[in-house]
Amino acid sequence: MFSLVHAVCLGPYSAHAADTRWAVYAGAEGQRDADRPAHGLVLVAWSARRARDAATLGVTLNTDTLRVHAAGLPLTESTTLGAQLTGELFVAGLSTDFWRDGAHVAERTFRSSYAQAQVWTRTQHADAFVAEVELGGRRWFFSPQPGETGAAFTLPAEAWVFEPRVRLTGWRLRDDAGFDEPTRLFPRLRGWAVGVELGMDARSSAGPWGGDATGTDPRNRSEQFAFRARPWAMGGAPLSERVRAQAQAEAGWARGDDDLTRRRVGGLTPYVAQVPGVPWAHDLADRYASGLLSLPVALDDLRDIELGPVIGAAALTDPRRAGDADQVGVRWGAGVALDARLDAWQVDARGGYSPSLPQRDAAGAWTLFLGAGWIGAGD
């Protein structure tokens, strides 16, 4: 699962308030649909750091994804080294879902798994600029989804992929628990940050996949080399003693991509370009632009609990998932978000409705995310 804040900006979280931390979180996002009514997540994380200047070690199990990482190992006064091993079983990229024109198409679902290794350097320039260079490699594995994948569906090639990345970040955001505590899924933004991720995928094998009895899928004619750029920005400021405004925006451009690596658009989790009311697994895009605006209001003097409206929108190519790269569609929706930080506990409730999916009028284009978690020090 891709999280703009945690994956692009910050990488694996660190434990700087305690030498050792445990964290657990469980949540689910649902929509009114008979075939796919909900998607859930269960997160268990452990991290440790023995000295302020030492590397952080961590293990995270996020539903179907296991990560073991070491980050922040000093190389020079301004540069650190990090490394991570990741394995994801069956549900990588939510390939077990396929939505088209507001309806779920079980015949086009399948299982995706991978094993991945990454190593990176992160260099701090002055106070606000960070440059990160990452080298990664991945091996994909695929199999039919039992009882669903159609007989005419062609699985992707089980390829090795070389994945170099460069990330440039300008960071003027105040510290927040949402940046380094895995149970705080939604950071409270004060200040600003901008950045861009540039990447390439070099596949050992590529070619057309997908499709059904009517023919191959023009959307998934993957190329041996895929290139992409993803700029982003976020920021927030107080409007009054209890009211804040915060916004985040991102865009993407890619060539040679396919549905294995396209960006998820829709839903209210941190793993997507958020659009209230659009189901989590509804849209995938390689060319898109999106934004989310919220107005959190503190409900108590300590500002432990915030509640406020959210509105989001995205423009994306090939909205029908039919292989028409020149067609552009718009998704937008509005809702409400609750963020309660109660000492070591976290409670999230976020819901919304999207009038931009008229094909779902019968079912209602709404989504609801509920989650709760706990974080604490341990031995």
C-alpha positions in Angstrom: 0.0 0.0 0.0 1.3 3.4 -1.0 1.1 6.3 1.5 2.1 9.7 0.3 3.4 11.0 3.7 4.9 7.8 5.0 6.3 6.3 1.8 7.3 9.3 -0.3 8.3 11.9 2.4 9.5 10.1 5.4 10.0 6.4 4.8 9.8 4.0 7.8 8.9 5.8 11.0 11.3 6.3 13.8 11.1 5.9 17.6 12.4 9.1 19.1 10.2 9.4 22.1 11.0 5.9 23.4 13.7 3.3 22.7 11.2 0.7 21.9 7.6 1.0 20.6 4.7 -1.3 19.9 1.7 -0.2 17.8 -1.5 -1.9 16.7 -4.3 -0.5 14.4 -7.4 -2.0 12.8 -9.7 -0.3 10.4 -12.1 -0.9 7.4 -13.6 1.2 4.6 -16.9 0.1 3.3 -19.3 1.0 0.6 -22.8 -0.2 -0.3 -22.0 -3.0 -2.8 -23.0 -6.7 -2.7 -19.8 -8.0 -4.3 -17.2 -5.9 -2.4 -18.8 -4.3 0.6 -15.6 -3.5 2.4 -11.8 -3.5 2.6 -9.9 -3.7 5.9 -6.5 -3.3 7.4 -4.8 -4.7 10.4 -1.4 -3.2 11.4 1.1 -4.4 14.0 4.4 -2.6 14.3 7.5 -2.7 16.4 10.5 -0.4 16.3 13.6 0.2 18.4 16.5 2.7 18.6 19.2 2.3 21.2 20.8 5.8 20.9 19.7 9.1 19.4 22.2 8.9 16.5 21.7 5.1 15.8 19.6 3.5 13.2 16.0 2.7 13.8 15.1 -1.0 13.4 11.5 -2.0 12.8 9.1 -4.7 11.8 5.6 -3.9 10.4 2.8 -6.3 9.4 0.2 -4.3 7.5 -2.6 -6.8 6.6 -1.0 -8.7 3.8 2.4 -6.9 3.8 5.4 -7.6 6.0 8.3 -5.1 6.2 11.6 -5.3 8.0 13.6 -2.1 7.9 16.6 -0.3 9.2 16.7 3.5 8.7 18.7 6.5 9.8 22.2 4.8 9.9 24.6 7.8 9.9 27.1 7.8 6.9 28.2 11.5 7.1 27.1 14.5 9.1 24.2 15.1 6.7 23.6 11.6 5.0 22.0 8.5 6.4 21.5 5.0 5.0 18.4 2.9 5.1 17.3 -0.6 3.9 14.0 -2.5 3.8 12.8 -6.0 2.9 9.1 -6.3 1.9 6.8 -9.2 1.1 3.2 -8.9 0.1 0.9 -11.9 -0.4 -2.0 -12.1 -2.8 -3.5 -8.6 -2.5 -0.7 -6.4 -3.8 -2.3 -3.4 -5.5 -5.8 -4.7 -4.6 -5.7 -6.8 -7.8 -8.4 -9.0 -6.2 -10.8 -6.1 -7.1 -11.6 -4.8 -10.6 -14.1 -2.0 -11.0 -15.4 -0.7 -14.3 -18.2 1.9 -14.9 -19.2 1.7 -11.2 -19.6 -2.1 -11.1 -17.3 -4.9 -9.8 -16.1 -7.4 -12.5 -15.0 -10.6 -10.7 -13.7 -12.2 -13.9 -10.9 -9.7 -14.1 -9.6 -10.1 -10.6 -6.5 -12.1 -9.7 -3.9 -12.6 -7.0 -0.6 -10.5 -6.9 2.3 -11.2 -4.6 5.9 -9.9 -4.6 9.2 -9.9 -2.7 11.1 -6.7 -2.6 14.5 -5.3 -1.4 15.4 -1.6 -1.2 18.4 0.5 0.0 18.5 4.3 0.0 20.6 7.3 1.1 19.0 10.4 2.5 20.8 13.7 2.5 19.8 16.8 4.4 20.6 20.1 2.7 20.3 23.2 5.0 17.2 22.9 7.2 14.4 22.3 4.7 15.7 20.3 1.7 16.1 16.5 1.6 17.3 14.4 -1.3 16.8 10.7 -1.3 18.3 8.1 -3.8 16.9 4.6 -3.7 17.7 1.4 -5.5 15.2 -1.4 -5.3 14.3 -4.7 -6.8 11.2 -6.8 -6.9 10.0 -10.2 -8.0 6.3 -10.5 -8.9 4.2 -13.7 -8.6 0.6 -14.1 -9.9 -2.2 -16.7 -9.6 -5.9 -16.8 -10.4 -8.4 -15.7 -7.7 -10.2 -18.9 -6.7 -13.8 -19.0 -8.0 -13.5 -15.6 -9.8 -10.8 -15.1 -12.4 -12.2 -15.7 -15.8 -11.0 -18.5 -18.1 -10.0 -16.0 -20.8 -8.0 -13.8 -18.4 -4.3 -13.6 -19.1 -2.1 -13.2 -16.0 0.8 -10.7 -16.1 4.3 -12.0 -16.7 6.1 -13.1 -13.5 8.9 -10.6 -13.9 12.0 -9.3 -12.0 11.9 -5.5 -11.8 14.7 -3.0 -11.1 13.2 0.1 -9.4 15.5 3.1 -9.0 13.9 6.2 -7.4 14.9 9.8 -6.7 12.9 11.9 -4.2 13.4 15.6 -3.6 11.6 17.2 -0.7 11.2 20.7 0.7 10.0 20.4 4.3 8.7 23.2 6.5 6.0 21.3 8.4 5.9 21.3 12.2 6.5 18.0 14.0 3.4 15.9 14.4 2.7 12.4 15.7 1.2 11.6 12.3 4.7 11.6 10.8 6.3 8.9 13.0 3.6 7.0 14.8 2.0 4.4 12.6 -1.4 4.5 14.4 -1.8 8.2 13.5 -2.8 7.7 9.9 -3.7 11.3 9.2 -1.1 14.0 10.1 -2.3 17.4 11.3 -0.5 19.8 9.0 1.0 23.1 10.1 3.4 24.7 7.7 4.1 23.4 4.2 6.0 20.8 2.3 6.6 20.1 -1.4 8.3 17.3 -3.3 8.6 15.1 -6.3 9.3 11.4 -6.8 11.0 10.3 -10.1 11.2 6.6 -10.9 11.8 3.9 -13.5 10.8 0.3 -13.6 12.9 -2.0 -15.7 11.1 -5.3 -16.2 12.7 -8.6 -17.2 9.5 -9.5 -19.0 6.6 -7.4 -20.3 3.7 -7.7 -22.6 -0.1 -7.6 -22.8 -2.2 -9.1 -20.0 -5.8 -9.0 -18.6 -8.8 -9.1 -20.9 -11.8 -11.4 -21.2 -13.6 -13.4 -23.8 -14.0 -10.3 -26.0 -10.2 -9.9 -26.3 -7.0 -8.6 -24.7 -7.0 -5.5 -22.4 -5.7 -2.4 -24.3 -5.1 -0.8 -20.9 -2.5 -3.3 -19.8 0.1 -3.6 -22.5 3.0 -3.1 -20.2 6.4 -2.1 -21.6 9.8 -3.3 -20.5 10.7 0.2 -19.3 8.2 2.3 -17.4 8.9 5.9 -16.3 6.9 8.1 -13.9 6.9 11.4 -12.0 4.8 12.2 -9.0 4.9 15.8 -7.6 3.0 16.6 -4.5 2.4 19.4 -2.0 0.7 19.8 1.4 0.2 22.4 4.1 -1.9 23.8 6.8 -2.5 26.9 8.9 -4.7 28.0 11.8 -7.8 30.1 10.9 -8.8 30.8 14.5 -8.1 29.5 18.0 -9.9 26.2 17.3 -10.1 26.0 13.5 -7.4 24.9 11.0 -7.3 24.7 7.3 -5.2 22.0 5.6 -4.8 20.8 2.1 -2.8 18.3 0.1 -2.4 17.8 -3.6 -0.6 15.4 -5.9 -0.3 14.6 -9.6 1.2 11.8 -11.6 2.5 11.1 -15.1 3.7 7.7 -16.4 4.7 6.0 -19.6 4.7 2.2 -20.0 2.8 1.6 -16.8 0.0 -0.9 -16.1 -2.5 -1.6 -13.3 0.2 -3.2 -11.1 1.8 0.1 -10.4 -0.7 2.8 -11.3 -1.8 5.1 -8.5 -5.0 4.4 -6.6 -7.5 7.2 -6.7 -10.5 7.3 -4.4 -11.5 6.5 -0.8 -10.5 8.0 2.5 -7.4 6.0 3.6 -3.9 7.3 3.6 -2.9 4.8 0.9 -4.7 6.6 -2.0 -5.2 9.9 -3.6 -8.2 10.6 -1.4 -11.7 11.4 -2.9 -14.6 11.0 -0.5 -17.4 8.7 -1.7 -15.3 6.9 -4.4 -14.6 3.3 -3.4 -11.0 2.6 -2.3 -10.4 0.1 -5.2 -12.4 1.9 -7.8 -9.9 3.8 -9.9 -6.3 3.4 -11.1 -4.5 6.1 -13.0 -1.1 6.8 -14.5 -1.9 10.4 -15.4 -3.9 12.3 -12.8 -4.1 15.4 -10.6 -5.9 15.4 -7.2 -6.5 17.6 -4.2 -8.1 17.4 -0.7 -9.1 20.3 1.5 -10.3 19.9 5.1 -11.3 22.3 7.9 -10.6 20.5 11.2 -12.3 22.0 14.3 -10.9 21.3 17.8 -13.7 20.0 20.0 -11.8 20.3 23.3 -9.3 22.7 24.8 -6.4 20.2 24.5 -7.2 19.7 20.8 -7.2 16.0 21.3 -10.3 15.6 19.1 -10.8 17.3 15.8 -13.9 17.1 13.5 -14.5 18.9 10.3 -15.6 18.8 6.6 -13.4 17.4 3.8 -13.8 17.9 0.1 -11.7 16.2 -2.6 -11.4 16.0 -6.4 -9.3 14.3 -9.0 -9.0 14.4 -12.8 -7.7 11.2 -14.3 -7.2 9.6 -17.8 -9.1 6.5 -18.9 -11.8 6.8 -16.3 -13.7 3.8 -17.7 -10.6 1.6 -17.6 -11.2 0.8 -21.3 -7.7 1.7 -22.6 -8.6 5.2 -23.8 -5.7 7.3 -22.6 -7.1 10.5 -24.3 -10.3 10.4 -22.3 -10.3 12.4 -19.0 -12.8 12.0 -16.2 -13.4 13.8 -12.9 -14.1 12.4 -9.5 -15.2 14.5 -6.6 -16.9 14.2 -3.3 -17.4 15.7 0.2 -17.6 14.3 3.7 -16.7 14.6 7.3 -13.5 13.5 9.2 -13.1 12.8 12.9 -9.5 12.5 14.3 -9.4 11.6 18.1 -5.9 11.3 19.7 -6.6 10.1 23.2 -3.2 9.7 24.9 -1.9 6.4 23.4 -5.1 5.7 21.6 -6.3 6.8 18.2 -9.8 6.8 16.8 -10.7 7.7 13.2 -14.0 8.0 11.5 -14.3 9.5 8.0 -17.1 9.3 5.5 -18.2 10.9 2.3 -20.4 10.9 -0.8 -19.5 11.4 -4.4 -22.1 12.7 -7.0 -19.5 12.1 -9.7 -20.3 8.4 -10.1 -23.9 8.5 -11.7 -23.6 4.8 -12.6 -23.7 4.0 -8.9 -27.0 5.8 -8.2 -28.7 2.6 -7.4 -26.2 1.6 -4.7 -25.1 5.1 -3.6 -21.6 6.4 -4.2 -20.6 6.7 -0.5 -17.7 5.4 1.6 -17.1 5.1 5.3 -13.8 4.5 7.1 -13.6 3.5 10.7 -10.4 2.7 12.6 -8.8 2.5 16.0 -5.2 1.9 17.3 -2.8 2.0 20.2 0.8 2.8 20.6 3.1 2.4 23.6 6.6 1.8 24.8 7.8 -1.7 25.5 10.9 -3.7 26.5 
